[in-house]
Amino acid sequence: MEQKHSRIGIASFVISIISGPLFFLTLFIAIIMEGFRPTAMDHDPLIETVLVPLILVLLLANFVALGLGIGGLFKKSRKKIFAILGTVFSSVPVVGMILNAIIHNLE
C-alpha cells in the first residue's frame, strides 16, 4: 500500500510558506520605516500598533509550523517530505530572530 502524506506535515509546510515571507516582508517594512524617523524620540504609531503585533503573530505562526513539522516527522507510515520542508522553512525565521536577540544582547 502506498504511503500518504502526513497531514500535519502539509499543515506545517503551508503555514511556513505563508508566514515566513510575510514575516520577513513585515520586518523589512518596519526597518525601512524606522530608518526614516528624524530622531529616536519620535514614535510612529503605525509601527507600534500594526507592524510590531503583526511581526509577533507571524513569528508565533512560524513556531506553530515548526512544532507541526517536528510532529509530522514522527508520524509512522506517512511520507515525511512536507514535514521536512515545513520544519526547514519555519526554522529560518525562528533561528534568525534568536540569533538577532543574541547579537543585540552582546552589544
Residue pairs with C-beta under 8 A, 6 or more apart in sequence:
3 77
3 78
3 79
4 78
4 79
5 78
5 79
5 81
5 82
6 72
6 75
6 78
6 79
6 80
6 82
6 83
8 68
8 69
8 71
8 72
8 75
8 83
9 68
9 69
9 72
9 73
9 75
9 78
9 79
9 80
9 81
9 82
9 83
9 84
9 85
9 86
10 82
10 86
11 65
11 68
11 72
11 86
12 65
12 66
12 67
12 68
12 69
12 71
12 72
12 82
12 83
12 86
12 87
12 90
13 65
13 69
13 82
13 83
13 85
13 86
13 89
14 86
15 61
15 62
15 64
15 65
15 68
15 86
15 90
16 62
16 65
16 66
16 69
16 85
16 86
16 89
16 90
17 89
18 61
19 58
19 61
19 62
19 65
19 90
19 93
20 62
20 89
20 90
20 92
20 93
22 58
23 55
23 58
23 59
23 61
23 62
23 93
24 93
26 51
26 54
26 55
26 58
27 55
29 51
30 47
30 51
30 52
30 55
33 44
33 46
33 47
33 51
34 44
34 47
37 44
58 93
59 93
59 94
59 97
62 90
62 93
62 94
63 90
63 94
65 86
65 89
65 90
66 86
66 87
66 90
66 91
66 94
68 83
68 86
69 83
69 84
69 85
69 86
69 87
69 88
69 90
70 83
70 87
71 83
72 78
72 80
72 82
72 83
72 86
72 87
73 80
73 83
73 84
73 87
75 83
